Amino acid sequence: MIVKLRVGKGRKIRRQGIRNRRAAITAAALLTPFSVLAFALGGWRLLADLQWTSRFAIDDGPLSHWQVWIAFSFFLQAGAALLNRYAETHADTQED
């Protein structure tokens, strides 16, 4: 038995320029809340070390240090900024 599928024509993909603008914008939009979350966890760990709050949820391991969470939040936000710059730079080379 041979089954033939006919697929309709979708939007034409342009081979010129950058095609990943929408993906960059989406990823940047998702990285910012994760950056805020990581910064909040770093602040919680720092305040737990100062005994201003209850104990931190992660007691041991590399994620139990506030420096790791703060650095992670800065890297996430830097990545979001780079993705936004990438999307703005190539905005005129791709049609929406």
C-alpha positions in Angstrom: 0.0 0.0 0.0 1.4 3.4 -1.0 0.1 6.5 0.8 0.8 9.9 -0.8 0.5 13.0 1.3 0.0 16.4 -0.4 1.2 19.3 1.7 0.0 22.8 0.9 2.4 25.6 0.3 3.2 27.6 3.4 5.1 30.9 3.7 8.2 31.1 1.6 11.3 31.0 3.6 13.8 33.7 2.7 17.3 32.4 2.4 18.8 35.9 2.6 19.5 37.5 5.9 18.7 36.2 9.4 15.7 34.0 9.9 15.9 33.6 13.6 14.7 37.0 14.7 11.4 35.8 16.3 13.3 33.0 18.1 15.7 35.5 19.5 13.0 37.8 20.7 11.1 34.9 22.3 14.2 33.6 24.1 15.1 37.0 25.3 11.6 37.5 26.7 11.9 34.2 28.6 15.4 34.8 29.9 14.5 38.0 31.8 12.0 36.4 34.2 14.5 33.5 34.9 17.1 36.1 35.6 14.9 37.8 38.1 14.1 34.4 39.7 17.8 33.6 40.0 18.5 37.0 41.5 15.8 36.5 44.1 17.2 33.1 45.0 20.6 34.7 45.4 19.2 37.3 47.7 17.3 34.7 49.7 20.5 32.7 50.2 22.5 35.9 51.2 19.8 36.9 53.7 19.7 33.3 55.0 23.5 33.5 55.6 22.9 36.7 57.5 20.2 34.9 59.4 17.5 37.5 58.4 15.3 34.9 56.8 14.5 31.2 57.3 17.0 28.7 56.0 17.6 28.3 52.3 16.0 25.4 50.4 19.3 24.1 49.1 21.7 23.2 51.9 24.7 21.8 50.1 26.3 21.7 46.7 27.3 24.4 44.3 23.8 25.9 44.2 23.8 26.6 47.9 26.1 29.6 47.5 24.5 33.1 46.8 27.4 34.1 44.5 26.4 31.3 42.1 22.8 32.5 41.9 23.8 36.2 41.5 26.3 35.4 38.7 23.8 33.1 37.0 21.2 35.9 37.0 23.7 38.4 35.5 24.7 35.9 32.8 21.0 35.3 32.0 20.3 39.0 31.7 23.4 39.5 29.6 22.2 36.8 27.3 18.8 38.4 27.0 20.4 41.7 26.2 22.5 40.1 23.5 19.5 38.3 22.0 17.6 41.6 21.9 20.5 43.4 20.2 20.7 40.5 17.7 17.0 40.8 16.9 17.1 44.6 16.5 20.2 44.5 14.3 18.6 42.1 11.9 15.1 43.6 12.0 15.3 45.2 8.6 16.8 42.1 6.9 13.8 39.9 7.6 10.2 40.4 6.9 7.6 39.6 9.5 
